[in-house]
Amino acid sequence: MQESVSMPMCPMAATCKGMTDKPRSGFALMVPGIVFILLGVAVVIEPRILLWLVAMALIVMGIAMLMLANFMRKFGQRFQDRHA
């Protein structure tokens, strides 16, 4: 008779098991959908809101790009200082 040898568990198996054990994860995915539906209804009722939403999205993306550029500049300087 053969003895069964325990095999090491895949590292992702523990992560996937943890994700399936959490019942609230589905609700977290539903919240953005509900927000988008409400924003769509608001745009149908008052179309000028769409202009504000686009303007805010552009402002947020611009700020994010400036922050990313600043991070990359500092990272590049640190990298050059170590290898100089």
Helices and strands as residue ranges (DSSP letters): H 11-21, H 25-45, H 48-82
